[in-house]
Amino acid sequence: MSTLMHHGNRRYPHYRQPDCSVFFTLPAPARYNRSFNGLTLQMQVHFGGHPGDTFPPCALTIGNFDGVHLGHQAILRDLRREADARGLPTALLTFEPHPREFFSRNDPPARLATLRDKLAFLQGTGLVDRVHVQRFNRGFASLSPQAFIDSVLVERLDTRFLLIGDDFRFGSRRTGDFSLLAAEPRFTTRAMPTVELDGARASSTAIREALEAGDMPLAARLLGRPYQLSGRVVHGRKLGRTLGFPTANIHLPHRKPALAGVFAVECLTPDGQRHVGAASLGKNPTIDDAGCYRLEVYLLDYSGDLYGQRLIVRFIHKLRDEEKYDSLDALIAQIHADVAETRRLMPC
C-alpha cells in the first residue's frame, strides 16, 4: 500500500501540488530513472521501451495525458481502485513525442504540458506507481494492433487489467479499438465513459480552445487547477530592464504554446514563495521580428536573481491580446496599465 500526503488548494480542492510526498514500495524495476530534468521522481519512470525489458503484472491505462485534466484524473482514480482490488500496481503508458506532433511535424498542435510537467502532475495525483514513456517513432507507429497487444501489453508490461477512454484507438492507422481489446483473453479490458463538465466533454482539445479564447476560468475548471507552464529563467535581451520592468525570461521547450497574450499570473519560485506578476507570452512584435514565442514575466514588488532557477507560472486572468505599438513610449504606457490591472485583479 502507498503512503500519500495531499497538499490541497482551497479554490481547487482536487488539485495536489506536483511536489507532494508520495512513497511507494515496489519490486525492483528493470530500468528506471530517479530524476528527470530536475524533477525528483518518487514513482518509477521508464523511458524508451528497451528490448528485453519486462515488468511485473500491472493494471494499465494508455494515453497522451496532455494536461492531466479532469477526465484523465477520473481514469487514474478508477484505475487505482481496480488495481487495489486486484493487488496490482498501477501503470501508465504514454508517448513522446505526442503522436500528433510526429505525424504533423510542420504544424504540430499546441501541447498543454511538457513531458516534465506531465510527470510532475501524474506524480502529484499519488495514483500512479509506474510510468512508461514510449518513444513514438515510425517503427512503433507501424505496429499492427495485434502486434501492439502481443509485444507491448502482454510480453513487456504483463498487463492484467486495462482501462482506456471510450474513444481509444491504437495500432497502425489507428485500426485497433475497444472491441479487439475486449476480446483478448489474457487481460481484462474496460472502457471509461466520457467525463463531462456542464454538458461538454472534458478533453485536452476543450482546454486548448478555452486557452485560445482567453477563458482562463474555464480552462482551470477543466484542468482542476489553473493552467500553468514551468521553465528555467534564462538570460534575455535585458529590454525589460531598459523599459523599467525587468522580466524573468523563461525558456519554452516547444515552439507553439497553447495560449498567447498578456496575463495576470501567479508565480512559484523554487523556495515555494508565491509572487503576483504580469506575463507576456507571444512574439513581441513591437521590438522583435524573429517570430519566436517568448514567455516574459514581471514579478510585482520582487527583487532578486532568478537566473537558472525554475519558475512555475500560473495563468489566472487574460488581460489582452498581444499588440504592436508605434513607439516604445506607447509600449511602456501599456505595460503600466497592465501592471495596474494585475494589481487590481490580484492584490499582492
C-alpha positions in Angstrom: 0.0 0.0 0.0 1.2 3.5 -0.6 1.5 6.4 1.8 0.2 9.6 0.4 0.3 13.2 1.7 -2.1 15.5 -0.1 -1.4 19.2 -0.3 -4.7 20.8 -1.4 -5.9 24.1 -2.7 -8.9 25.9 -1.3 -10.0 27.2 -4.7 -9.3 23.9 -6.5 -9.8 21.2 -3.8 -9.0 18.3 -6.0 -5.6 19.7 -7.1 -2.5 18.5 -5.3 0.9 20.2 -5.7 3.2 18.3 -8.1 5.8 18.1 -5.3 3.6 16.4 -2.8 5.2 13.5 -0.9 4.4 10.1 -2.4 6.2 7.0 -1.3 5.8 3.5 -2.8 7.3 0.1 -2.1 7.6 -1.7 -5.4 9.5 -4.6 -6.9 12.9 -3.6 -8.3 12.4 -2.5 -11.9 14.4 -3.5 -14.9 15.5 0.1 -15.5 14.1 3.4 -14.3 15.1 7.0 -13.5 15.4 8.7 -10.2 15.0 12.2 -11.7 14.1 13.8 -14.9 15.0 17.4 -15.9 15.4 18.5 -12.3 12.2 16.7 -11.1 12.8 14.2 -8.3 10.8 11.1 -9.1 9.1 9.0 -6.4 7.2 6.9 -8.9 9.0 4.7 -11.4 9.5 6.2 -14.8 10.9 4.1 -17.6 11.9 5.6 -20.9 12.1 4.1 -24.4 10.8 0.6 -24.2 14.2 -1.2 -24.4 14.2 -4.7 -26.0 14.1 -7.4 -23.4 12.7 -5.3 -20.6 9.9 -7.0 -18.8 7.9 -5.8 -15.8 5.7 -7.2 -13.0 2.0 -7.6 -13.7 0.0 -4.3 -13.6 -3.2 -2.5 -14.0 -2.6 -0.3 -17.0 -4.0 2.8 -18.8 -2.8 4.2 -22.0 -2.9 7.7 -23.5 -1.1 11.0 -24.1 -2.5 12.5 -20.8 -1.7 16.0 -22.1 -2.5 18.4 -19.3 -3.7 15.6 -16.9 -7.1 17.2 -16.8 -10.4 16.1 -15.0 -11.0 13.3 -17.5 -7.5 11.9 -17.0 -7.8 12.2 -13.2 -11.1 10.3 -13.3 -9.4 7.5 -15.2 -6.5 7.4 -12.7 -8.8 7.2 -9.7 -10.7 4.4 -11.3 -7.5 2.6 -12.3 -6.3 2.9 -8.7 -9.5 1.2 -7.4 -9.3 -1.6 -9.9 -5.6 -2.1 -9.2 -6.1 -2.2 -5.4 -8.9 -4.7 -5.8 -6.6 -7.0 -7.7 -3.4 -6.4 -5.7 -1.6 -4.8 -8.6 0.5 -1.7 -9.1 -0.9 1.0 -11.4 1.0 1.7 -14.7 0.5 4.3 -17.4 1.8 4.1 -20.9 2.3 7.4 -22.7 4.2 8.6 -25.7 7.0 11.0 -26.6 6.7 12.9 -28.9 2.9 13.3 -28.9 1.7 11.2 -31.9 0.1 14.2 -33.5 3.5 16.0 -33.3 5.1 13.1 -35.0 2.5 13.0 -37.9 2.2 16.8 -38.2 5.8 17.9 -37.9 5.4 21.1 -39.9 2.4 22.3 -38.0 2.1 20.4 -34.7 -0.8 21.0 -32.3 -0.1 23.1 -29.2 1.0 21.0 -26.3 -0.6 21.7 -22.9 2.3 20.5 -20.9 5.9 19.4 -21.3 6.9 15.9 -20.5 8.5 17.1 -17.3 5.3 18.9 -16.2 3.1 15.9 -17.2 5.3 13.6 -15.0 5.0 16.2 -12.1 1.2 16.3 -12.4 1.0 12.5 -12.6 3.2 12.1 -9.6 1.1 14.7 -7.8 -2.0 12.7 -8.0 -0.5 9.9 -5.9 -2.3 7.4 -8.1 0.4 6.2 -10.5 3.1 3.7 -9.5 4.8 3.3 -12.8 5.0 5.4 -16.0 6.3 4.0 -19.3 7.3 6.7 -21.7 7.3 5.1 -25.1 9.3 6.8 -27.9 6.8 7.3 -30.7 8.7 6.8 -34.0 8.0 5.3 -37.4 8.7 1.7 -36.2 6.3 2.0 -33.2 3.6 3.7 -35.3 3.7 0.9 -37.8 2.9 -1.8 -35.3 -0.3 -3.6 -36.1 -2.9 -3.7 -33.3 -2.3 -7.3 -32.6 1.5 -6.8 -32.5 1.0 -4.0 -30.1 -1.1 -6.2 -27.8 1.3 -9.1 -28.0 4.7 -7.3 -27.8 3.8 -4.3 -25.6 0.8 -5.1 -23.5 1.4 -8.8 -22.8 5.1 -9.6 -23.2 6.7 -6.3 -21.9 4.1 -4.9 -19.5 2.3 -8.0 -18.4 -1.0 -6.2 -18.4 -3.7 -8.0 -16.3 -6.3 -5.2 -16.3 -6.6 -2.4 -18.9 -8.6 0.8 -18.5 -9.0 3.0 -21.6 -11.0 6.0 -22.6 -14.1 5.4 -24.7 -12.5 6.9 -27.8 -9.2 5.0 -27.6 -7.7 3.8 -30.9 -4.3 2.1 -31.3 -2.0 0.4 -33.8 -1.1 1.3 -37.4 -3.6 3.8 -38.9 -5.5 3.6 -35.5 -7.3 0.5 -36.6 -7.4 -1.1 -33.2 -10.3 -0.4 -30.9 -12.1 -1.5 -27.7 -13.7 -4.5 -29.3 -10.3 -6.0 -30.2 -9.0 -5.4 -26.7 -12.2 -6.7 -25.1 -11.8 -10.0 -27.0 -8.3 -10.5 -25.7 -8.4 -13.4 -23.1 -5.0 -12.6 -21.5 -6.3 -9.5 -19.6 -9.5 -7.7 -18.7 -10.4 -4.5 -20.5 -12.9 -1.8 -19.5 -13.7 1.5 -21.2 -14.1 4.6 -19.1 -17.1 6.8 -20.1 -16.6 10.4 -21.1 -16.2 12.9 -18.2 -18.3 16.0 -18.9 -18.4 19.4 -17.4 -21.6 21.4 -17.9 -22.6 19.0 -20.6 -19.4 19.3 -22.6 -16.6 16.7 -22.8 -13.6 17.4 -20.6 -10.7 17.0 -23.0 -7.3 18.4 -24.0 -9.0 19.8 -27.1 -11.6 21.7 -25.0 -8.8 23.1 -22.8 -6.8 24.3 -25.9 -10.0 26.0 -27.2 -10.5 27.7 -23.8 -6.9 28.9 -23.6 -7.0 30.2 -27.2 -10.2 32.1 -26.4 -8.6 33.5 -23.2 -11.2 31.8 -21.0 -8.8 31.1 -18.1 -11.6 30.2 -15.6 -13.0 27.5 -17.9 -9.5 26.1 -18.6 -8.9 26.0 -14.8 -12.2 24.1 -14.2 -11.4 21.6 -16.9 -8.0 21.0 -15.5 -9.0 21.1 -11.9 -6.3 23.8 -11.3 -5.1 26.9 -13.0 -3.3 26.4 -16.3 0.5 26.6 -15.8 3.8 26.4 -17.6 7.2 25.9 -16.0 10.7 26.5 -17.2 14.1 27.8 -16.3 14.9 31.5 -16.3 17.4 32.3 -19.0 19.3 35.5 -20.0 17.3 37.6 -22.4 17.9 40.9 -24.2 17.5 43.0 -21.0 15.0 45.2 -22.8 12.5 44.9 -19.9 15.1 46.3 -17.6 15.6 49.2 -20.0 11.9 49.8 -20.1 11.7 49.9 -16.3 10.1 46.4 -16.0 12.8 43.8 -15.5 11.4 40.4 -16.5 12.2 36.8 -16.0 12.6 35.2 -19.4 11.5 31.6 -19.3 12.7 29.0 -21.7 9.9 27.4 -23.7 10.9 23.9 -25.0 8.1 23.7 -27.5 7.8 26.2 -30.4 4.0 26.5 -30.2 2.3 27.3 -26.9 -1.3 26.7 -26.2 -2.1 30.4 -25.4 -0.8 33.9 -26.2 -1.3 37.4 -24.9 -0.7 39.3 -21.7 -1.8 37.8 -18.5 -2.1 38.3 -14.7 -0.2 35.4 -13.3 0.9 33.7 -10.1 4.5 32.5 -10.0 6.0 30.0 -7.7 9.7 30.2 -7.1 11.8 27.1 -6.0 11.6 28.2 -2.4 7.8 27.8 -2.5 7.1 31.5 -2.4 4.1 32.9 -4.3 4.5 36.1 -6.3 2.0 38.0 -8.4 3.1 39.1 -11.8 2.2 40.3 -15.3 3.3 38.0 -18.1 3.7 38.3 -21.9 3.6 35.2 -23.9 4.0 35.8 -27.6 6.3 37.1 -30.3 6.9 40.7 -29.0 6.0 42.3 -32.4 6.9 45.9 -31.2 10.6 45.1 -30.5 11.3 41.8 -32.2 10.7 40.4 -35.8 12.2 37.0 -35.2 8.8 35.4 -34.9 9.7 33.2 -31.9 7.4 32.8 -28.9 8.8 34.1 -25.6 7.5 34.0 -22.1 8.5 37.0 -20.0 7.2 37.6 -16.5 7.4 40.8 -14.5 7.1 40.0 -10.8 5.4 42.7 -8.8 7.4 44.0 -5.9 10.2 41.5 -6.3 13.9 41.9 -6.4 16.3 39.1 -6.7 18.4 36.9 -9.0 16.3 34.2 -10.7 18.7 33.2 -13.4 18.9 29.4 -13.8 16.0 28.8 -11.4 12.8 27.0 -12.4 9.6 29.1 -12.2 6.0 27.8 -12.3 3.8 30.3 -13.9 0.0 30.0 -13.4 -2.2 32.0 -15.8 -5.1 33.4 -13.8 -6.6 36.2 -15.9 -6.1 37.2 -19.5 -5.6 41.0 -19.8 -5.4 41.4 -23.5 -4.1 40.1 -26.8 -0.6 40.9 -27.9 -0.3 44.2 -29.9 2.3 46.1 -31.9 2.9 49.7 -30.8 4.2 52.6 -32.8 6.8 53.5 -30.2 8.5 52.3 -27.1 6.8 55.1 -25.1 3.4 53.7 -26.2 4.5 50.2 -25.1 5.7 51.5 -21.7 2.4 53.2 -21.1 0.5 50.0 -21.9 2.8 48.0 -19.6 2.0 50.4 -16.8 -1.7 49.8 -17.5 -1.2 46.0 -17.5 0.6 46.1 -14.1 -2.1 48.3 -12.6 -4.8 45.9 -13.8 -2.9 43.0 -12.4 -2.7 44.7 -9.0 -6.5 45.3 -9.2 -7.3 41.7 -10.1 -4.7 40.0 -7.8 -3.8 42.1 -4.8 -0.3 41.1 -3.5 
